[in-house]
Amino acid sequence: MGQMVSDDKFEEQAARNGGIVKNGREILFQAFNWESNKDSWWNKLEDKVTDLAESGFTSAWLPPPTQSLSREGYLPQNLYCLDSCYGSLSELKSLLHKMNEHNLRAMADVVINHRIGTTQGSNGKYNRYDGIPISWDEHAVTSCSGGKGNRSTGDNFDGVPNIDHTQEFVRKDIIEWLIWLRRSVGFQDFRFDFTKGYAAKFVKEYIEESKPLFAVGEYWDSCEYGLPDSGLNYNQDNHRQRIINWIDSTGGLCAAFDFTTKGILQEAVKGELWRLRDPEGKPPGVMGWWPSRSVTFIENHDTGSTQGHWPFPSDHIMEGYAYILTHPGIPTVFYDHFYDQEPSLHDEIAKLMQIRKCQDIHSRSSVKILEARSDLYSAIIDEKLCMKIGDGPWCPSDPEWSLAASGDRYAVWHK
């Protein structure tokens, strides 16, 4: 069984080295989906910056900006070329300038687990990087993906050259590139892609050297299920412990997406809301053990969008947001939910964000779970906010509470 981690020993180091914005009042926006590369995306986003800032977002996670063999950006090649399917470098800089004017930080999607070569190496695989900046040879590629480097320190990303982060020259070049993204391009935050592919200690080094204001890693681990057709296990402690171990190995400098909370929440809203209280009476995800490093979300470009690898039930979206936007952790709103649904969803999400801000709910807020049964979940957060989700009828008994927001199967009160 895992232990709840204390923030105290990490805060001084985090403040010194970057990686975590200390006040804990972040609300992130994933500013793209899987199809965004088909539009003039940087220009389209620039038109939405004012609305995003006014809604209360602190950081917008942008798609990978580098030249890539895949339109979506996840097969990068020339890391210093920022002309991509999302738009030109000048359009990107225009977007970042407007974001900066509106105090909305830009988060770069950092894809450094793998990199597509330009020329064939000795074994006939494209694992050399001749003719472009960061011109590595085969020693930059792990031996388990066809290179002459060391074995991978994590899971293999099949079919493409995986970068060997144990090589000092590789880390030096990556650090220089990350610093360039921060100082010359204008990104302030980083999202590290596929972090299961390389050891967390390297993420720690990259954050210490490049000093983003905030960093989050995609440590996507499979939740634990029972026998075939028996569904998601109630107890996901081993799952969240693995994510917490990864965060711990970054020195606490990098937050992580709370895949445990997503996995549990999307089953809970189907009539199993008892899942939202663990055996110790706490929230059952990473949020319940290390909330200041838990980046909560209900959907992203992989789980939802046109990929739909692990989708949240579409008729329960607002229940999901009523949960993550009232609870500790660092909540994330997905582009499709904010802009591609009916207008009321945008306004309902923005209202919950405003309530969170006005009641000063933050990443370390306390949770007192009142009810967790099949058709009802209710909780009090920081003694300032009360909420419920589910079909079950419920409202707080104390007349001090006044209704602040309500919708399909959710309601929020404050004093």
Beta strands, then each sheet from edge to edge (+ up, - down):
strand 1: 28-30
strand 2: 59-61
strand 3: 105-110
strand 4: 189-192
strand 5: 214-217
strand 6: 255-257
strand 7: 294-296
strand 8: 330-334
strand 9: 367-373
strand 10: 376-381
strand 11: 385-389
strand 12: 402-407
strand 13: 410-414
sheet 1: 1+ 2+ 3+ 4+ 5+ 6+ 7+ 8+ 1+
sheet 2: 9+ 10- 11+ 13- 12+
end
